[in-house]
Amino acid sequence: MIDHLVIGGGISGLLTAYYLNQAGKRVCLLERGLVGRESSWAGGGIISPLYPWRYPQAVTQLVQWSQQEFPQLTEVLDAATRLDSELLQSGMLILDEPDEKAALQWGADTHSAISVIGAAQVASLEPALQEHPEHTLWMPDIYQVRNPRLVKALREYLLKNGVLIQENTEVTAILREHGQVTGVKTEQTEFKSAQVAVTCGAWSPGLWPSAEKPLPVKPIRGQMLMINSRPGLIKRIVLRDNHYVIPRNDGRILVGSTMEDVGFDKTTTQYAHDLLLKFAYDLMPILQDFKVERQWAGLRPGTPDNIPRIMQHTDIKGLFINAGHFRNGVVTAPASAKLLVNLMLNEQPILDPKPYS
Ligand SMILES: Cc1cc2nc3c(=O)[nH]c(=O)nc-3n(C[C@H](O)[C@H](O)[C@H](O)COP(=O)(O)OP(=O)(O)OC[C@H]3O[C@@H](n4cnc5c(N)ncnc54)[C@H](O)[C@@H]3O)c2cc1C
């Protein structure tokens, strides 16, 4: 007998299953394709929002709880699975913030390490950058994670710990009786449970019964490039004009990303390829010596206010949602999942759930 059904195996669903499993619950996760192959695979894995001071408090709270959690979470997962999620404290340089004051004030308010550094220091940190601006923001405590490996480690960990994961299983409807969820329907069969969590990222509105207000989540495409450079060419995440480079340990550099409102279209475009490459070459001309290895696109679960929905359905008891994390779905994933599990298990919540309902 299953205690909880989790629908959707991105990072939101995997971590929801993880915390339920940690609480000793019997969990079944249903995934339409293969686990962790949508937005959670496509993302950059920066463990921070870009320009974090531009986000509401509700996002900052999820971010801060998660940032504390990531080191121990990846340690547990990596030790149990012998995979390396590559959690790295690479720090983040921000080259173009016009409102330095707001950034520093946010740093003071949230006790986050952030300072303004000068050209000489930027040059000593990252000599390969074309420009070393006089006023650069430096956040030394920012981590990155290799998100495709993280979701792989989560999958392995959950399987080892008794979570039933059923891939290639698309949920087509939520089943309910007299205002109580009773399970879900798939093309082949039905799964019964008195608690169901919808964690389908950008696809969540399709499953969420909404009498009046539809769930305000929609796909926003993001495209990325990967350049195969050499290890150590650059060590920090560098952000300028909403675009960034993320250096991995093995020398691969991710260049991101676009924000495109094009529905559920995951194709890549020449336009995005050229835009991202121009950004990368302007930032670091030496990258022209290396090959572009891949281009891909993912669909972020966008919300108008950047705030995910983490709540129980107002009319259907036992039906929960954890979706709409937009650009910050990796960094906010642990706190969002933990908060949802608090609500599902009627526990004292780690954060006030109101802003997410
Ligand atoms: C280019 C790009 C860069 C990004 N960079 C970052 C970053 O650096 N840091 C950060 O924090 N965030 C980043 N993000 C955002 C982050 O990746 C997402 O917010 C996050 O992955 C969303 O996770 P999710 O589990 O909610 O959704 P998803 O990963 O999309 O997972 C949803 C899952 O539900 C499944 N599903 C859908 N419908 C059904 C159904 N009916 N039945 C069963 N299963 C179903 C899907 O197949 C999918 O596997 C980035 C995103 C993109 C695209």
The ligand as a MOL file (V3000), in Angstrom:
LIG
                    3D

  0  0  0     0  0            999 V3000
M  V30 BEGIN CTAB
M  V30 COUNTS 53 58 0 0 0
M  V30 BEGIN ATOM
M  V30 1 C 18.2050 26.9640 -19.3750 0
M  V30 2 C 17.8080 26.8790 -17.9350 0
M  V30 3 C 18.7060 27.2890 -16.9450 0
M  V30 4 C 18.3630 27.1750 -15.5970 0
M  V30 5 N 19.2810 27.4660 -14.6470 0
M  V30 6 C 18.9720 27.3490 -13.3440 0
M  V30 7 C 19.9470 27.5960 -12.3250 0
M  V30 8 O 21.1250 27.8600 -12.6230 0
M  V30 9 N 19.5620 27.4910 -11.0170 0
M  V30 10 C 18.2970 27.1710 -10.6560 0
M  V30 11 O 18.0060 27.1320 -9.4660 0
M  V30 12 N 17.3580 26.9060 -11.5960 0
M  V30 13 C 17.6630 26.9750 -12.9200 0
M  V30 14 N 16.7220 26.7160 -13.8780 0
M  V30 15 C 15.3410 26.4330 -13.4590 0
M  V30 16 C 15.1690 25.0250 -12.9800 0
M  V30 17 O 15.8460 24.1310 -13.8390 0
M  V30 18 C 13.6810 24.6790 -12.8940 0
M  V30 19 O 12.9790 25.6580 -12.1750 0
M  V30 20 C 13.4830 23.3350 -12.1930 0
M  V30 21 O 14.2730 22.3440 -12.7940 0
M  V30 22 C 12.0340 22.8980 -12.2150 0
M  V30 23 O 11.9820 21.5990 -11.6910 0
M  V30 24 P 10.6360 20.7810 -11.6940 0
M  V30 25 O 10.9380 19.4660 -11.0670 0
M  V30 26 O 9.5570 21.5920 -11.0720 0
M  V30 27 O 10.2750 20.6200 -13.2500 0
M  V30 28 P 10.8840 19.6230 -14.3390 0
M  V30 29 O 12.3310 19.3830 -14.1380 0
M  V30 30 O 10.4590 20.1550 -15.6610 0
M  V30 31 O 10.1630 18.2560 -14.0330 0
M  V30 32 C 8.7940 18.0440 -14.2610 0
M  V30 33 C 8.6310 16.5660 -14.5740 0
M  V30 34 O 7.2430 16.2350 -14.6360 0
M  V30 35 C 7.0640 15.2770 -15.6620 0
M  V30 36 N 5.6580 15.2900 -16.0690 0
M  V30 37 C 4.9910 16.2840 -16.6980 0
M  V30 38 N 3.7030 15.9350 -16.9030 0
M  V30 39 C 3.5560 14.6890 -16.3810 0
M  V30 40 C 2.4530 13.7880 -16.2770 0
M  V30 41 N 1.2390 14.1180 -16.7320 0
M  V30 42 N 2.6410 12.5810 -15.6950 0
M  V30 43 C 3.8750 12.2300 -15.2040 0
M  V30 44 N 4.9500 13.0610 -15.2730 0
M  V30 45 C 4.7980 14.2680 -15.8470 0
M  V30 46 C 8.0220 15.7540 -16.7510 0
M  V30 47 O 8.2990 14.7250 -17.6740 0
M  V30 48 C 9.2190 16.1950 -15.9290 0
M  V30 49 O 10.1720 15.1620 -15.7640 0
M  V30 50 C 17.0640 26.7290 -15.2310 0
M  V30 51 C 16.1830 26.2900 -16.2180 0
M  V30 52 C 16.5450 26.3400 -17.5540 0
M  V30 53 C 15.6070 25.8300 -18.6070 0
M  V30 END ATOM
M  V30 BEGIN BOND
M  V30 1 1 1 2
M  V30 2 1 2 3
M  V30 3 2 2 52
M  V30 4 2 3 4
M  V30 5 1 4 5
M  V30 6 1 4 50
M  V30 7 2 5 6
M  V30 8 1 6 7
M  V30 9 1 6 13
M  V30 10 2 7 8
M  V30 11 1 7 9
M  V30 12 1 9 10
M  V30 13 2 10 11
M  V30 14 1 10 12
M  V30 15 2 12 13
M  V30 16 1 13 14
M  V30 17 1 14 15
M  V30 18 1 14 50
M  V30 19 1 15 16
M  V30 20 1 16 17
M  V30 21 1 16 18
M  V30 22 1 18 19
M  V30 23 1 18 20
M  V30 24 1 20 21
M  V30 25 1 20 22
M  V30 26 1 22 23
M  V30 27 1 23 24
M  V30 28 2 24 25
M  V30 29 1 24 26
M  V30 30 1 24 27
M  V30 31 1 27 28
M  V30 32 2 28 29
M  V30 33 1 28 30
M  V30 34 1 28 31
M  V30 35 1 31 32
M  V30 36 1 32 33
M  V30 37 1 33 34
M  V30 38 1 33 48
M  V30 39 1 34 35
M  V30 40 1 35 36
M  V30 41 1 35 46
M  V30 42 1 36 37
M  V30 43 1 36 45
M  V30 44 2 37 38
M  V30 45 1 38 39
M  V30 46 1 39 40
M  V30 47 2 39 45
M  V30 48 1 40 41
M  V30 49 2 40 42
M  V30 50 1 42 43
M  V30 51 2 43 44
M  V30 52 1 44 45
M  V30 53 1 46 47
M  V30 54 1 46 48
M  V30 55 1 48 49
M  V30 56 2 50 51
M  V30 57 1 51 52
M  V30 58 1 52 53
M  V30 END BOND
M  V30 END CTAB
M  END
